[in-house]
Amino acid sequence: MAVNLKRSSGGGTAEVNVSRRRMLGWITGTGLVGSGVLSALSNFVFIKPRATYGQPQRFSIGKPDDFPAGTRITLEARRICVVREGSRLAAISTTCTHLGCIVGLSDTGFACPCHGSRFDTDGTVTGGPAPRALPWFKITLAPNGEIEVDKDIEVAPGSYLTL
Ligand code: FES
């Protein structure tokens, strides 16, 4: 069966004879191309990473004078404890190595409120279920005079930055 369409151009009218088969072919082709484009777009949206990577692991914590000698100051948002002994500084993790609770300061070092792990002032396990010591992180003095902590780099316990 043929479909007759009237087309006007240049002042005249011409009748175009389009077969049903050809019209169905156009509709099918347009549908296939459209679904292909939509599929490609949805695949792109699916593949594109939407992950958030949280806080940066390297950050500044302020000037050395913000940490007086003889203090241990916890920065809860950063999950570290800054230890200052004389002119030496260190950053110890406050994330419990058992199941990740935040440990608090205690008279003998650190204590975890979740399952009772205890650590000495160097982060060594002294009791409870924690499987290993609290990590120490790399700490440096930036050119602008601020202290930088890099939680991506663990250092050996007892590795202080000397000011
Ligand atoms: S999370 Fe600290 S002891 Fe379990």
Backbone and ligand atoms as CSV (ligand in chain L), in Angstrom:
chain,resi,resn,atom,element,x,y,z
A,1,MET,N,N,0.834,-1.169,0.000
A,1,MET,CA,C,0.000,0.000,0.000
A,1,MET,C,C,0.884,1.240,0.000
A,2,ALA,N,N,0.507,2.254,-0.720
A,2,ALA,CA,C,1.273,3.486,-0.814
A,2,ALA,C,C,0.530,4.613,-0.115
A,3,VAL,N,N,1.292,5.513,0.470
A,3,VAL,CA,C,0.712,6.674,1.138
A,3,VAL,C,C,1.038,7.878,0.268
A,4,ASN,N,N,0.034,8.660,-0.034
A,4,ASN,CA,C,0.250,9.841,-0.858
A,4,ASN,C,C,0.417,11.058,0.022
A,5,LEU,N,N,1.516,11.749,-0.129
A,5,LEU,CA,C,1.772,12.985,0.601
A,5,LEU,C,C,1.852,14.100,-0.405
A,6,LYS,N,N,1.284,15.262,-0.019
A,6,LYS,CA,C,1.395,16.416,-0.901
A,6,LYS,C,C,2.532,17.284,-0.392
A,7,ARG,N,N,3.411,17.664,-1.318
A,7,ARG,CA,C,4.541,18.500,-0.953
A,7,ARG,C,C,4.460,19.754,-1.798
A,8,SER,N,N,4.565,20.919,-1.165
A,8,SER,CA,C,4.560,22.150,-1.946
A,8,SER,C,C,5.950,22.747,-1.920
A,9,SER,N,N,6.412,23.109,-3.077
A,9,SER,CA,C,7.716,23.764,-3.163
A,9,SER,C,C,7.751,24.639,-4.394
A,10,GLY,N,N,8.280,25.855,-4.211
A,10,GLY,CA,C,8.444,26.773,-5.324
A,10,GLY,C,C,7.142,27.137,-6.018
A,11,GLY,N,N,6.092,27.216,-5.260
A,11,GLY,CA,C,4.828,27.638,-5.840
A,11,GLY,C,C,4.009,26.489,-6.389
A,12,GLY,N,N,4.595,25.344,-6.609
A,12,GLY,CA,C,3.866,24.200,-7.138
A,12,GLY,C,C,3.628,23.154,-6.078
A,13,THR,N,N,2.744,22.268,-6.352
A,13,THR,CA,C,2.467,21.179,-5.435
A,13,THR,C,C,2.787,19.877,-6.134
A,14,ALA,N,N,3.557,19.031,-5.437
A,14,ALA,CA,C,3.917,17.738,-6.027
A,14,ALA,C,C,3.427,16.639,-5.109
A,15,GLU,N,N,2.983,15.606,-5.646
A,15,GLU,CA,C,2.525,14.475,-4.857
A,15,GLU,C,C,3.659,13.467,-4.748
A,16,VAL,N,N,3.991,13.066,-3.519
A,16,VAL,CA,C,5.074,12.121,-3.299
A,16,VAL,C,C,4.446,10.804,-2.912
A,17,ASN,N,N,4.894,9.804,-3.526
A,17,ASN,CA,C,4.360,8.485,-3.257
A,17,ASN,C,C,5.334,7.730,-2.352
A,18,VAL,N,N,4.955,7.590,-1.084
A,18,VAL,CA,C,5.809,6.918,-0.114
A,18,VAL,C,C,5.163,5.592,0.245
A,19,SER,N,N,5.893,4.543,0.080
A,19,SER,CA,C,5.314,3.238,0.385
A,19,SER,C,C,5.228,3.037,1.892
A,20,ARG,N,N,4.276,2.228,2.311
A,20,ARG,CA,C,4.119,1.923,3.730
A,20,ARG,C,C,5.391,1.277,4.274
A,21,ARG,N,N,5.998,0.413,3.487
A,21,ARG,CA,C,7.221,-0.269,3.910
A,21,ARG,C,C,8.335,0.734,4.181
A,22,ARG,N,N,8.442,1.732,3.285
A,22,ARG,CA,C,9.497,2.712,3.451
A,22,ARG,C,C,9.244,3.578,4.690
A,23,MET,N,N,7.991,3.966,4.919
A,23,MET,CA,C,7.653,4.787,6.086
A,23,MET,C,C,7.928,3.997,7.378
A,24,LEU,N,N,7.554,2.717,7.402
A,24,LEU,CA,C,7.844,1.896,8.584
A,24,LEU,C,C,9.352,1.767,8.796
A,25,GLY,N,N,10.104,1.700,7.701
A,25,GLY,CA,C,11.562,1.649,7.796
A,25,GLY,C,C,12.119,2.904,8.445
A,26,TRP,N,N,11.609,4.057,8.063
A,26,TRP,CA,C,12.073,5.314,8.686
A,26,TRP,C,C,11.743,5.336,10.178
A,27,ILE,N,N,10.507,4.958,10.490
A,27,ILE,CA,C,10.096,4.980,11.905
A,27,ILE,C,C,10.965,4.009,12.713
A,28,THR,N,N,11.180,2.820,12.167
A,28,THR,CA,C,12.005,1.833,12.869
A,28,THR,C,C,13.440,2.334,13.014
A,29,GLY,N,N,13.993,2.881,11.949
A,29,GLY,CA,C,15.363,3.391,11.998
A,29,GLY,C,C,15.497,4.511,13.011
A,30,THR,N,N,14.546,5.425,13.018
A,30,THR,CA,C,14.586,6.528,13.982
A,30,THR,C,C,14.506,5.987,15.414
A,31,GLY,N,N,13.644,4.997,15.626
A,31,GLY,CA,C,13.523,4.395,16.960
A,31,GLY,C,C,14.804,3.707,17.392
A,32,LEU,N,N,15.427,2.984,16.464
A,32,LEU,CA,C,16.680,2.292,16.807
A,32,LEU,C,C,17.794,3.281,17.131
A,33,VAL,N,N,17.919,4.315,16.307
A,33,VAL,CA,C,18.958,5.318,16.565
A,33,VAL,C,C,18.690,6.012,17.901
A,34,GLY,N,N,17.440,6.374,18.144
A,34,GLY,CA,C,17.089,7.042,19.411
A,34,GLY,C,C,17.393,6.168,20.608
A,35,SER,N,N,17.021,4.890,20.544
A,35,SER,CA,C,17.283,4.013,21.690
A,35,SER,C,C,18.781,3.781,21.859
A,36,GLY,N,N,19.522,3.744,20.738
A,36,GLY,CA,C,20.982,3.601,20.835
A,36,GLY,C,C,21.605,4.796,21.532
A,37,VAL,N,N,21.150,5.995,21.175
A,37,VAL,CA,C,21.687,7.207,21.802
A,37,VAL,C,C,21.349,7.225,23.294
A,38,LEU,N,N,20.098,6.898,23.635
A,38,LEU,CA,C,19.704,6.865,25.054
A,38,LEU,C,C,20.508,5.820,25.825
A,39,SER,N,N,20.717,4.661,25.197
A,39,SER,CA,C,21.495,3.606,25.850
A,39,SER,C,C,22.931,4.065,26.091
A,40,ALA,N,N,23.537,4.719,25.090
A,40,ALA,CA,C,24.907,5.204,25.244
A,40,ALA,C,C,24.985,6.242,26.357
A,41,LEU,N,N,24.004,7.144,26.406
A,41,LEU,CA,C,23.997,8.160,27.465
A,41,LEU,C,C,23.865,7.531,28.847
A,42,SER,N,N,22.947,6.567,28.969
A,42,SER,CA,C,22.767,5.950,30.291
A,42,SER,C,C,24.013,5.156,30.690
A,43,ASN,N,N,24.673,4.515,29.724
A,43,ASN,CA,C,25.921,3.808,30.044
A,43,ASN,C,C,26.992,4.786,30.505
A,44,PHE,N,N,27.071,5.930,29.844
A,44,PHE,CA,C,28.058,6.939,30.230
A,44,PHE,C,C,27.799,7.422,31.657
A,45,VAL,N,N,26.527,7.698,31.969
A,45,VAL,CA,C,26.178,8.160,33.318
A,45,VAL,C,C,26.502,7.075,34.340
A,46,PHE,N,N,26.267,5.801,33.963
A,46,PHE,CA,C,26.535,4.690,34.886
A,46,PHE,C,C,28.033,4.515,35.140
A,47,ILE,N,N,28.827,4.649,34.073
A,47,ILE,CA,C,30.267,4.400,34.189
A,47,ILE,C,C,30.980,5.557,34.888
A,48,LYS,N,N,30.506,6.769,34.677
A,48,LYS,CA,C,31.167,7.938,35.254
A,48,LYS,C,C,31.166,7.830,36.779
A,49,PRO,N,N,32.351,7.891,37.416
A,49,PRO,CA,C,32.385,7.733,38.871
A,49,PRO,C,C,31.702,8.895,39.584
A,50,ARG,N,N,30.901,8.550,40.570
A,50,ARG,CA,C,30.238,9.568,41.376
A,50,ARG,C,C,30.659,9.453,42.829
A,51,ALA,N,N,31.801,8.831,43.028
A,51,ALA,CA,C,32.265,8.612,44.398
A,51,ALA,C,C,32.760,9.913,45.003
A,52,THR,N,N,32.573,10.028,46.283
A,52,THR,CA,C,33.199,11.125,47.005
A,52,THR,C,C,34.344,10.504,47.796
A,53,TYR,N,N,35.412,11.193,47.833
A,53,TYR,CA,C,36.603,10.614,48.432
A,53,TYR,C,C,36.865,11.118,49.843
A,54,GLY,N,N,35.890,11.804,50.425
A,54,GLY,CA,C,36.031,12.241,51.806
A,54,GLY,C,C,37.046,13.340,51.961
A,55,GLN,N,N,37.478,13.504,53.184
A,55,GLN,CA,C,38.428,14.563,53.474
A,55,GLN,C,C,39.778,14.245,52.867
A,56,PRO,N,N,40.530,15.283,52.503
A,56,PRO,CA,C,41.891,15.032,52.032
A,56,PRO,C,C,42.717,14.415,53.164
A,57,GLN,N,N,43.642,13.562,52.793
A,57,GLN,CA,C,44.455,12.878,53.803
A,57,GLN,C,C,45.707,13.670,54.167
A,58,ARG,N,N,45.963,14.734,53.422
A,58,ARG,CA,C,47.101,15.608,53.754
A,58,ARG,C,C,46.525,16.983,54.061
A,59,PHE,N,N,46.817,17.487,55.249
A,59,PHE,CA,C,46.176,18.735,55.660
A,59,PHE,C,C,47.059,19.474,56.660
A,60,SER,N,N,46.757,20.743,56.807
A,60,SER,CA,C,47.482,21.588,57.748
A,60,SER,C,C,46.724,21.605,59.080
A,61,ILE,N,N,47.471,21.635,60.185
A,61,ILE,CA,C,46.804,21.656,61.491
A,61,ILE,C,C,47.155,22.912,62.288
A,62,GLY,N,N,47.870,23.832,61.672
A,62,GLY,CA,C,48.177,25.089,62.351
A,62,GLY,C,C,49.662,25.251,62.626
A,63,LYS,N,N,49.979,26.273,63.376
A,63,LYS,CA,C,51.380,26.607,63.692
A,63,LYS,C,C,51.873,25.771,64.884
A,64,PRO,N,N,53.181,25.573,64.978
A,64,PRO,CA,C,53.723,24.816,66.123
A,64,PRO,C,C,53.337,25.425,67.472
A,65,ASP,N,N,53.202,26.756,67.512
A,65,ASP,CA,C,52.839,27.393,68.783
A,65,ASP,C,C,51.429,27.026,69.246
A,66,ASP,N,N,50.622,26.497,68.341
A,66,ASP,CA,C,49.268,26.070,68.738
A,66,ASP,C,C,49.318,24.810,69.606
A,67,PHE,N,N,50.499,24.188,69.684
A,67,PHE,CA,C,50.640,22.944,70.436
A,67,PHE,C,C,51.774,23.118,71.449
A,68,PRO,N,N,51.457,23.620,72.621
A,68,PRO,CA,C,52.498,23.880,73.617
A,68,PRO,C,C,53.219,22.599,74.026
A,69,ALA,N,N,54.462,22.770,74.462
A,69,ALA,CA,C,55.275,21.626,74.888
A,69,ALA,C,C,54.573,20.874,76.019
A,70,GLY,N,N,54.668,19.567,75.962
A,70,GLY,CA,C,54.087,18.729,77.011
A,70,GLY,C,C,52.606,18.437,76.840
A,71,THR,N,N,52.049,18.756,75.689
A,71,THR,CA,C,50.607,18.526,75.499
A,71,THR,C,C,50.349,17.390,74.522
A,72,ARG,N,N,49.182,16.812,74.671
A,72,ARG,CA,C,48.634,15.852,73.691
A,72,ARG,C,C,47.251,16.387,73.362
A,73,ILE,N,N,47.076,16.845,72.143
A,73,ILE,CA,C,45.815,17.479,71.745
A,73,ILE,C,C,45.161,16.635,70.650
A,74,THR,N,N,43.925,16.216,70.886
A,74,THR,CA,C,43.223,15.422,69.865
A,74,THR,C,C,42.439,16.361,68.947
A,75,LEU,N,N,42.525,16.076,67.664
A,75,LEU,CA,C,41.728,16.788,66.660
A,75,LEU,C,C,40.704,15.774,66.161
A,76,GLU,N,N,39.537,15.810,66.774
A,76,GLU,CA,C,38.561,14.747,66.544
A,76,GLU,C,C,38.122,14.654,65.086
A,77,ALA,N,N,37.921,15.804,64.435
A,77,ALA,CA,C,37.472,15.776,63.043
A,77,ALA,C,C,38.515,15.131,62.136
A,78,ARG,N,N,39.787,15.267,62.504
A,78,ARG,CA,C,40.877,14.688,61.709
A,78,ARG,C,C,41.272,13.303,62.188
A,79,ARG,N,N,40.764,12.924,63.346
A,79,ARG,CA,C,41.060,11.611,63.941
A,79,ARG,C,C,42.553,11.409,64.187
A,80,ILE,N,N,43.162,12.453,64.743
A,80,ILE,CA,C,44.566,12.341,65.119
A,80,ILE,C,C,44.765,12.977,66.491
A,81,CYS,N,N,45.871,12.605,67.109
A,81,CYS,CA,C,46.303,13.245,68.348
A,81,CYS,C,C,47.683,13.831,68.065
A,82,VAL,N,N,47.837,15.113,68.313
A,82,VAL,CA,C,49.132,15.763,68.112
A,82,VAL,C,C,49.859,15.773,69.453
A,83,VAL,N,N,51.046,15.177,69.441
A,83,VAL,CA,C,51.845,15.055,70.659
A,83,VAL,C,C,53.015,16.025,70.546
A,84,ARG,N,N,53.191,16.844,71.544
A,84,ARG,CA,C,54.332,17.762,71.551
A,84,ARG,C,C,55.165,17.476,72.788
A,85,GLU,N,N,56.400,17.095,72.539
A,85,GLU,CA,C,57.359,16.867,73.632
A,85,GLU,C,C,58.543,17.781,73.382
A,86,GLY,N,N,58.640,18.839,74.145
A,86,GLY,CA,C,59.713,19.807,73.936
A,86,GLY,C,C,59.595,20.424,72.554
A,87,SER,N,N,60.632,20.225,71.728
A,87,SER,CA,C,60.587,20.791,70.375
A,87,SER,C,C,60.252,19.711,69.339
A,88,ARG,N,N,59.697,18.600,69.808
A,88,ARG,CA,C,59.362,17.513,68.886
A,88,ARG,C,C,57.847,17.354,68.777
A,89,LEU,N,N,57.403,17.041,67.554
A,89,LEU,CA,C,55.970,16.883,67.298
A,89,LEU,C,C,55.714,15.553,66.603
A,90,ALA,N,N,54.560,14.974,66.913
A,90,ALA,CA,C,54.145,13.745,66.243
A,90,ALA,C,C,52.628,13.738,66.102
A,91,ALA,N,N,52.152,12.947,65.141
A,91,ALA,CA,C,50.707,12.792,64.935
A,91,ALA,C,C,50.373,11.307,65.005
A,92,ILE,N,N,49.527,10.944,65.971
A,92,ILE,CA,C,49.140,9.554,66.174
A,92,ILE,C,C,47.652,9.416,65.842
A,93,SER,N,N,47.317,8.345,65.150
A,93,SER,CA,C,45.911,8.101,64.799
A,93,SER,C,C,45.081,7.888,66.061
A,94,THR,N,N,43.847,8.383,66.028
A,94,THR,CA,C,42.923,8.099,67.133
A,94,THR,C,C,41.799,7.164,66.666
A,95,THR,N,N,42.029,6.480,65.542
A,95,THR,CA,C,41.060,5.489,65.065
A,95,THR,C,C,41.469,4.122,65.613
A,96,CYS,N,N,40.602,3.545,66.403
A,96,CYS,CA,C,40.914,2.268,67.032
A,96,CYS,C,C,41.156,1.205,65.956
A,97,THR,N,N,42.186,0.412,66.162
A,97,THR,CA,C,42.522,-0.619,65.170
A,97,THR,C,C,41.645,-1.864,65.318
A,98,HIS,N,N,40.720,-1.848,66.259
A,98,HIS,CA,C,39.786,-2.979,66.367
A,98,HIS,C,C,38.680,-2.802,65.337
A,99,LEU,N,N,37.732,-1.907,65.585
A,99,LEU,CA,C,36.629,-1.709,64.640
A,99,LEU,C,C,36.422,-0.253,64.259
A,100,GLY,N,N,37.400,0.589,64.543
A,100,GLY,CA,C,37.373,1.946,64.003
A,100,GLY,C,C,36.719,3.009,64.845
A,101,CYS,N,N,36.397,2.738,66.092
A,101,CYS,CA,C,35.873,3.804,66.951
A,101,CYS,C,C,36.978,4.831,67.207
A,102,ILE,N,N,36.580,6.006,67.677
A,102,ILE,CA,C,37.574,7.033,67.995
A,102,ILE,C,C,38.002,6.846,69.442
A,103,VAL,N,N,39.305,6.670,69.623
A,103,VAL,CA,C,39.810,6.499,70.987
A,103,VAL,C,C,39.951,7.871,71.642
A,104,GLY,N,N,39.833,7.886,72.939
A,104,GLY,CA,C,39.993,9.123,73.699
A,104,GLY,C,C,41.277,9.077,74.507
A,105,LEU,N,N,41.672,10.230,75.014
A,105,LEU,CA,C,42.865,10.290,75.861
A,105,LEU,C,C,42.543,9.686,77.223
A,106,SER,N,N,43.538,9.019,77.798
A,106,SER,CA,C,43.390,8.500,79.160
A,106,SER,C,C,44.680,8.788,79.910
A,107,ASP,N,N,44.667,8.485,81.192
A,107,ASP,CA,C,45.868,8.744,82.009
A,107,ASP,C,C,47.081,7.967,81.509
A,108,THR,N,N,46.825,6.785,80.965
A,108,THR,CA,C,47.945,5.933,80.532
A,108,THR,C,C,48.177,5.962,79.022
A,109,GLY,N,N,47.427,6.769,78.299
A,109,GLY,CA,C,47.597,6.850,76.844
A,109,GLY,C,C,46.265,7.106,76.153
A,110,PHE,N,N,45.729,6.036,75.580
A,110,PHE,CA,C,44.452,6.158,74.879
A,110,PHE,C,C,43.531,5.021,75.318
A,111,ALA,N,N,42.239,5.276,75.289
A,111,ALA,CA,C,41.259,4.245,75.639
A,111,ALA,C,C,40.117,4.296,74.641
A,112,CYS,N,N,39.695,3.119,74.221
A,112,CYS,CA,C,38.587,3.056,73.270
A,112,CYS,C,C,37.273,2.841,74.028
A,113,PRO,N,N,36.263,3.667,73.753
A,113,PRO,CA,C,35.007,3.547,74.490
A,113,PRO,C,C,34.127,2.381,74.009
A,114,CYS,N,N,34.471,1.804,72.858
A,114,CYS,CA,C,33.561,0.789,72.282
A,114,CYS,C,C,33.720,-0.589,72.919
A,115,HIS,N,N,34.919,-1.131,72.898
A,115,HIS,CA,C,35.112,-2.490,73.422
A,115,HIS,C,C,36.265,-2.564,74.402
A,116,GLY,N,N,36.722,-1.407,74.851
A,116,GLY,CA,C,37.681,-1.377,75.949
A,116,GLY,C,C,39.148,-1.541,75.601
A,117,SER,N,N,39.522,-1.394,74.347
A,117,SER,CA,C,40.960,-1.470,74.045
A,117,SER,C,C,41.679,-0.294,74.690
A,118,ARG,N,N,42.904,-0.582,75.102
A,118,ARG,CA,C,43.706,0.463,75.717
A,118,ARG,C,C,45.078,0.500,75.038
A,119,PHE,N,N,45.619,1.702,74.955
A,119,PHE,CA,C,46.902,1.913,74.282
A,119,PHE,C,C,47.749,2.800,75.183
A,120,ASP,N,N,49.078,2.622,75.113
A,120,ASP,CA,C,49.919,3.531,75.898
A,120,ASP,C,C,50.097,4.842,75.130
A,121,THR,N,N,50.928,5.733,75.631
A,121,THR,CA,C,51.062,7.055,75.008
A,121,THR,C,C,51.677,6.996,73.606
A,122,ASP,N,N,52.370,5.897,73.292
A,122,ASP,CA,C,52.922,5.713,71.942
A,122,ASP,C,C,51.936,5.013,71.011
A,123,GLY,N,N,50.804,4.599,71.544
A,123,GLY,CA,C,49.803,3.913,70.721
A,123,GLY,C,C,49.928,2.397,70.740
A,124,THR,N,N,50.858,1.867,71.528
A,124,THR,CA,C,51.030,0.415,71.635
A,124,THR,C,C,49.855,-0.180,72.425
A,125,VAL,N,N,49.336,-1.305,71.939
A,125,VAL,CA,C,48.195,-1.939,72.611
A,125,VAL,C,C,48.630,-2.454,73.977
A,126,THR,N,N,47.856,-2.108,75.006
A,126,THR,CA,C,48.134,-2.610,76.358
A,126,THR,C,C,46.976,-3.452,76.893
A,127,GLY,N,N,45.874,-3.504,76.139
A,127,GLY,CA,C,44.751,-4.322,76.594
A,127,GLY,C,C,43.596,-4.247,75.621
A,128,GLY,N,N,42.698,-5.225,75.731
A,128,GLY,CA,C,41.505,-5.228,74.884
A,128,GLY,C,C,41.730,-5.912,73.552
A,129,PRO,N,N,40.708,-5.864,72.692
A,129,PRO,CA,C,40.758,-6.650,71.451
A,129,PRO,C,C,41.512,-6.008,70.277
A,130,ALA,N,N,42.013,-4.810,70.411
A,130,ALA,CA,C,42.699,-4.153,69.281
A,130,ALA,C,C,43.864,-5.017,68.807
A,131,PRO,N,N,43.938,-5.320,67.501
A,131,PRO,CA,C,44.962,-6.227,67.002
A,131,PRO,C,C,46.333,-5.597,66.803
A,132,ARG,N,N,46.388,-4.286,66.715
A,132,ARG,CA,C,47.696,-3.663,66.484
A,132,ARG,C,C,47.709,-2.238,67.034
A,133,ALA,N,N,48.905,-1.661,67.056
A,133,ALA,CA,C,49.092,-0.324,67.639
A,133,ALA,C,C,48.433,0.757,66.786
A,134,LEU,N,N,48.238,1.907,67.386
A,134,LEU,CA,C,47.726,3.062,66.645
A,134,LEU,C,C,48.833,3.575,65.724
A,135,PRO,N,N,48.528,3.784,64.447
A,135,PRO,CA,C,49.570,4.245,63.536
A,135,PRO,C,C,50.019,5.689,63.798
A,136,TRP,N,N,51.255,5.928,63.469
A,136,TRP,CA,C,51.798,7.288,63.486
A,136,TRP,C,C,51.844,7.778,62.045
A,137,PHE,N,N,51.563,9.072,61.855
A,137,PHE,CA,C,51.537,9.621,60.504
A,137,PHE,C,C,52.691,10.592,60.277
A,138,LYS,N,N,53.033,10.721,59.008
A,138,LYS,CA,C,54.107,11.652,58.632
A,138,LYS,C,C,53.676,13.075,58.957
A,139,ILE,N,N,54.578,13.805,59.541
A,139,ILE,CA,C,54.294,15.194,59.930
A,139,ILE,C,C,55.482,16.042,59.479
A,140,THR,N,N,55.192,17.161,58.813
A,140,THR,CA,C,56.251,18.025,58.285
A,140,THR,C,C,55.910,19.485,58.575
A,141,LEU,N,N,56.925,20.307,58.441
A,141,LEU,CA,C,56.723,21.750,58.582
A,141,LEU,C,C,56.708,22.352,57.178
A,142,ALA,N,N,55.586,22.946,56.796
A,142,ALA,CA,C,55.442,23.516,55.455
A,142,ALA,C,C,56.215,24.831,55.356
A,143,PRO,N,N,56.524,25.277,54.134
A,143,PRO,CA,C,57.256,26.542,53.968
A,143,PRO,C,C,56.545,27.741,54.604
A,144,ASN,N,N,55.226,27.681,54.733
A,144,ASN,CA,C,54.510,28.808,55.349
A,144,ASN,C,C,54.522,28.729,56.882
A,145,GLY,N,N,55.262,27.764,57.433
A,145,GLY,CA,C,55.398,27.669,58.889
A,145,GLY,C,C,54.319,26.844,59.560
A,146,GLU,N,N,53.407,26.268,58.775
A,146,GLU,CA,C,52.341,25.462,59.379
A,146,GLU,C,C,52.725,23.980,59.369
A,147,ILE,N,N,52.131,23.255,60.283
A,147,ILE,CA,C,52.396,21.823,60.393
A,147,ILE,C,C,51.455,21.089,59.445
A,148,GLU,N,N,52.039,20.192,58.661
A,148,GLU,CA,C,51.230,19.391,57.750
A,148,GLU,C,C,51.295,17.923,58.169
A,149,VAL,N,N,50.117,17.294,58.162
A,149,VAL,CA,C,50.029,15.869,58.478
A,149,VAL,C,C,49.591,15.149,57.214
A,150,ASP,N,N,50.249,14.034,56.910
A,150,ASP,CA,C,49.863,13.218,55.757
A,150,ASP,C,C,49.454,11.835,56.257
A,151,LYS,N,N,48.133,11.612,56.284
A,151,LYS,CA,C,47.630,10.336,56.815
A,151,LYS,C,C,47.792,9.183,55.826
A,152,ASP,N,N,48.239,9.493,54.623
A,152,ASP,CA,C,48.526,8.414,53.667
A,152,ASP,C,C,49.870,7.760,53.940
A,153,ILE,N,N,50.702,8.437,54.712
A,153,ILE,CA,C,52.048,7.909,54.972
A,153,ILE,C,C,52.192,7.617,56.464
A,154,GLU,N,N,52.300,6.340,56.776
A,154,GLU,CA,C,52.559,5.935,58.156
A,154,GLU,C,C,54.064,5.917,58.394
A,155,VAL,N,N,54.453,6.294,59.584
A,155,VAL,CA,C,55.870,6.270,59.961
A,155,VAL,C,C,56.013,5.374,61.182
A,156,ALA,N,N,57.243,5.012,61.485
A,156,ALA,CA,C,57.481,4.140,62.640
A,156,ALA,C,C,57.139,4.888,63.923
A,157,PRO,N,N,56.566,4.184,64.894
A,157,PRO,CA,C,56.293,4.828,66.186
A,157,PRO,C,C,57.582,5.438,66.733
A,158,GLY,N,N,57.464,6.637,67.272
A,158,GLY,CA,C,58.635,7.314,67.803
A,158,GLY,C,C,59.284,8.237,66.785
A,159,SER,N,N,58.701,8.346,65.583
A,159,SER,CA,C,59.259,9.243,64.548
A,159,SER,C,C,58.672,10.645,64.743
A,160,TYR,N,N,59.439,11.472,65.401
A,160,TYR,CA,C,58.995,12.843,65.674
A,160,TYR,C,C,59.556,13.807,64.646
A,161,LEU,N,N,58.849,14.906,64.446
A,161,LEU,CA,C,59.383,16.033,63.692
A,161,LEU,C,C,60.049,16.946,64.703
A,162,THR,N,N,61.327,17.225,64.487
A,162,THR,CA,C,62.018,18.151,65.383
A,162,THR,C,C,61.948,19.546,64.798
A,163,LEU,N,N,61.466,20.499,65.604
A,163,LEU,CA,C,61.287,21.884,65.114
A,163,LEU,C,C,62.580,22.658,65.190
L,1,FES,S1,S,36.535,-0.443,68.273
L,1,FES,FE1,FE,37.943,-0.003,69.812
L,1,FES,S2,S,37.961,-1.749,71.013
L,1,FES,FE2,FE,36.540,-2.220,69.475
